[in-house]
Amino acid sequence: MTQAFSEIVRPTAQIEAAGYVLEEATPEETLRWAFDEFQERVTIATGFGAEGVALIDMAVRINPNPDIFFLDTSFLFPETYELRRRLEDRYGIRIRAFQSEVTPEQQELKFGPKLWSTDPDLCCRLRKLEPLKDALRGKDAWVTAIRRDQTIERSSARVVEWDCQWQLTKINPFVRWSKQQVWEYIARNNVPYNPLHDRNYPSIGCTHCTQPVQLGEPDRAGRWQGREKHECGLHAPTQPLTFLLQKETLTSNDAA
C-alpha cells in the first residue's frame, strides 16, 4: 500500500465509522457532532434553496457564528441575492461569496455567447466547481443540504462520508429527510425562503438554467431543462472505503 493511499484510507475509515454511528441521528445531532469534531475547520455550503435556509437556521441555533458560504455564479436570480441579505440580517451572520476568476464578459469572449446552452458542464465548472476549490481550501469538512431522494446521483449519499472528489469530510445532515420535513421545519421556525418557491420553482439555480416545473414533474425537472444533466458536478456519487481498497488492489496487481 502506497503512502499516498494510506493517507486517504485512514481518514476514510474513521469517517465511514462516524457515518454508521450517525445514520439514525437527527440533523441537529449531526451538526453538533460536526462542530465539535471539526471546530473552525468545517464550513457550510448553501445554495439558498429550501434545504439550504433550513440548514442555516439549524446551524445558527447550535453555533451562533458558523462559517457559511455560497457560490456566486454572477447569474443568480435577484430573489436569491435578496434572500442572502435577509438571512444575514435575520441571524446576524456573514455568508461568504466565492466567484469564478472568469467574469461573464471574459467567458463570452473566450467561449462564445450563452455557454450555459452550448456547454453547460463547462459553464458549471467555471462558475461553480472552480470557486468551490477556493471555498474549501484550508477546511477539513464541509456541510451540505442534499437529500437522497433529490437525484439518482445523491441516492447513495451518507450522513457522514469521505468526499473523494474534494478530499475532505462531507456531512449531509438532511440526507434522510423528505421535502415535506424540510418545509415543515421552515414553517415551524418561520425561516426566510426564496419567494420563487411559491411560483413553481422547487429547485433554484442560475437564471439561464432554471425553469418553473409543471404539476407532477420532479422538483429538479426545471434545472437544465431538455437535457440529461441533473447535477452541476459539486456532488459526486459516494465512493465507499471498499471501492478504494478494490481500486488499490487492482493498481498493486497491475504494478506487479
C-alpha positions in Angstrom: 0.0 0.0 0.0 1.5 3.3 -1.0 1.9 6.2 1.4 -0.5 8.4 -0.5 -3.2 5.7 -0.4 -2.7 5.2 3.3 -3.2 8.9 3.9 -6.5 8.6 2.1 -7.7 5.3 3.8 -7.0 6.4 7.4 -9.4 9.3 7.4 -11.9 7.5 5.2 -12.2 4.5 7.6 -12.7 6.9 10.5 -15.4 8.9 8.6 -17.1 5.8 7.4 -17.4 4.6 11.1 -18.9 8.0 12.0 -21.3 7.6 9.1 -22.6 4.3 10.6 -22.9 5.8 14.1 -24.8 8.9 12.9 -27.0 7.2 10.2 -30.1 7.4 12.5 -29.1 10.7 14.2 -31.2 13.8 13.8 -29.9 16.7 11.7 -29.3 18.7 14.9 -27.2 15.8 16.4 -25.2 15.5 13.2 -24.5 19.3 13.2 -23.4 19.3 16.8 -21.0 16.4 16.0 -19.6 18.3 13.1 -19.0 21.5 15.1 -17.5 19.5 18.0 -15.3 17.4 15.7 -14.0 20.0 13.3 -14.4 23.3 15.2 -13.4 26.2 12.8 -12.2 23.7 10.2 -15.8 23.0 9.0 -17.7 25.2 6.6 -21.4 25.1 5.5 -22.4 25.4 1.8 -25.7 26.9 0.9 -27.4 27.4 -2.5 -30.3 29.2 -0.7 -32.8 26.5 -1.6 -35.4 25.3 1.0 -32.9 22.8 2.4 -30.2 25.5 2.5 -32.1 28.0 4.5 -33.3 25.3 6.9 -29.7 24.3 7.4 -28.6 27.8 8.2 -31.4 28.3 10.7 -30.5 25.0 12.4 -26.8 25.7 12.4 -27.1 29.1 13.9 -29.2 27.7 16.8 -26.2 25.4 17.6 -23.3 27.6 16.7 -24.1 31.4 16.6 -21.2 32.2 14.2 -20.8 29.3 11.8 -18.7 29.6 8.6 -21.2 29.7 5.7 -20.5 30.3 2.0 -22.3 30.3 -1.4 -21.1 30.1 -4.9 -22.0 33.4 -6.7 -22.1 32.4 -10.4 -23.0 36.0 -11.3 -26.2 34.5 -12.9 -28.3 34.0 -9.8 -31.9 35.4 -9.5 -32.4 38.8 -7.9 -34.6 37.0 -5.4 -31.6 34.8 -4.4 -29.3 37.7 -3.7 -32.1 39.4 -1.7 -32.6 36.2 0.3 -28.9 36.3 1.2 -29.3 39.8 2.6 -32.4 38.8 4.6 -30.7 35.8 6.1 -27.6 37.8 7.1 -29.9 40.4 8.8 -32.1 37.8 10.5 -29.3 35.8 12.0 -26.5 38.4 12.3 -24.2 36.4 10.2 -22.0 36.8 7.1 -22.5 34.4 4.2 -19.2 34.5 2.2 -19.4 34.6 -1.6 -17.0 32.8 -3.9 -16.9 33.7 -7.6 -15.1 32.5 -10.7 -12.0 34.3 -11.7 -13.5 34.4 -15.1 -16.0 37.3 -15.5 -19.2 36.7 -17.6 -17.7 39.1 -20.2 -14.4 37.1 -20.3 -16.3 33.9 -20.5 -18.3 35.1 -23.5 -15.2 36.4 -25.3 -13.4 33.1 -24.8 -16.2 30.5 -25.3 -18.9 32.4 -27.2 -22.3 33.7 -26.1 -24.5 31.6 -23.8 -22.0 29.0 -22.8 -24.7 27.6 -20.5 -26.7 26.5 -23.5 -23.8 25.2 -25.7 -21.7 23.5 -23.0 -23.5 23.6 -19.6 -20.9 21.3 -18.0 -18.1 23.7 -18.8 -20.2 26.6 -17.6 -20.8 24.8 -14.2 -17.1 24.0 -13.9 -16.0 27.6 -14.5 -18.7 29.2 -12.3 -19.2 26.6 -9.6 -16.5 23.9 -9.4 -13.5 26.2 -9.6 -14.8 28.6 -7.0 -15.7 25.7 -4.7 -12.0 24.8 -4.6 -11.3 28.2 -3.0 -14.2 27.9 -0.6 -13.0 24.5 0.7 -9.3 25.5 0.9 -8.0 25.1 4.4 -11.1 23.2 5.6 -11.3 19.6 6.8 -15.0 19.2 6.3 -18.0 20.8 4.6 -21.7 20.5 5.4 -24.3 20.3 2.6 -28.1 20.3 2.5 -28.5 17.5 -0.1 -31.2 14.8 0.3 -31.0 11.2 -1.0 -34.4 11.5 -2.8 -33.4 14.5 -4.9 -31.5 12.7 -7.7 -30.1 9.3 -8.6 -26.6 10.7 -8.1 -27.4 11.7 -4.5 -29.2 8.4 -3.6 -26.1 6.8 -2.2 -25.1 9.8 0.0 -24.5 9.1 3.6 -24.9 11.3 6.7 -21.1 11.5 7.0 -18.8 10.4 4.3 -15.4 10.9 2.8 -15.6 13.1 -0.3 -13.2 11.6 -2.8 -13.7 14.5 -5.2 -12.7 17.2 -2.8 -10.6 15.2 -0.4 -12.3 16.1 2.9 -15.2 15.0 5.1 -18.6 15.7 3.8 -21.5 16.0 6.2 -25.1 15.8 5.0 -27.5 16.3 8.0 -30.7 16.3 5.9 -29.8 13.3 3.7 -32.6 11.1 5.2 -35.2 13.9 5.3 -38.1 14.3 2.9 -39.1 17.5 1.1 -42.1 17.6 3.5 -39.9 17.5 6.5 -37.8 20.4 5.2 -40.9 22.6 4.6 -42.4 21.7 8.0 -39.2 22.9 9.6 -39.3 26.1 7.6 -42.9 26.8 8.6 -42.4 25.8 12.3 -39.4 28.2 12.7 -40.6 30.9 10.3 -37.4 30.6 8.2 -37.0 33.1 5.4 -37.1 31.4 2.0 -36.9 32.3 -1.7 -40.3 33.6 -3.0 -39.6 31.8 -6.3 -40.6 28.6 -4.5 -44.1 29.9 -4.4 -44.0 30.4 -8.2 -43.3 26.7 -9.1 -39.6 26.8 -8.7 -38.9 24.0 -6.3 -35.1 23.9 -7.3 -33.4 27.2 -8.0 -30.0 27.7 -9.7 -28.9 30.2 -12.3 -31.4 32.3 -14.2 -30.4 30.8 -17.6 -30.7 27.1 -16.5 -33.7 27.2 -14.1 -37.4 27.0 -15.2 -40.6 26.5 -13.3 -41.9 23.0 -13.2 -45.4 21.7 -14.1 -47.7 19.9 -11.8 -46.5 16.3 -11.2 -43.0 16.9 -12.6 -39.9 16.1 -10.4 -38.5 19.0 -8.4 -35.4 19.2 -10.5 -37.1 19.0 -13.8 -36.7 22.7 -14.2 -32.9 22.5 -14.0 -31.1 22.3 -17.3 -34.5 21.6 -18.9 -34.4 19.4 -22.0 -31.0 17.9 -21.2 -29.9 14.7 -19.4 -28.0 16.9 -17.0 -29.2 16.7 -13.4 -26.2 17.9 -11.4 -23.7 20.7 -11.6 -20.8 18.5 -10.5 -20.4 19.6 -6.9 -21.7 16.3 -5.5 -20.1 13.2 -7.0 -21.6 9.8 -6.2 -20.2 8.3 -3.0 -17.2 6.0 -3.2 -17.0 3.9 0.0 -13.9 2.6 1.5 -14.4 -0.8 -0.1 -14.2 0.8 -3.5 -10.9 2.5 -2.6 -9.5 -0.8 -1.3 -10.5 -2.6 -4.5 -9.0 0.2 -6.6 -5.7 -0.1 -4.7 -5.6 -3.8 -5.1 -6.1 -3.6 -8.8 -3.4 -0.9 -9.0 -1.0 -3.1 -7.0 -1.6 -6.1 -9.1 -1.0 -4.1 -12.3 2.3 -2.8 -10.9 3.4 -6.3 -10.0 
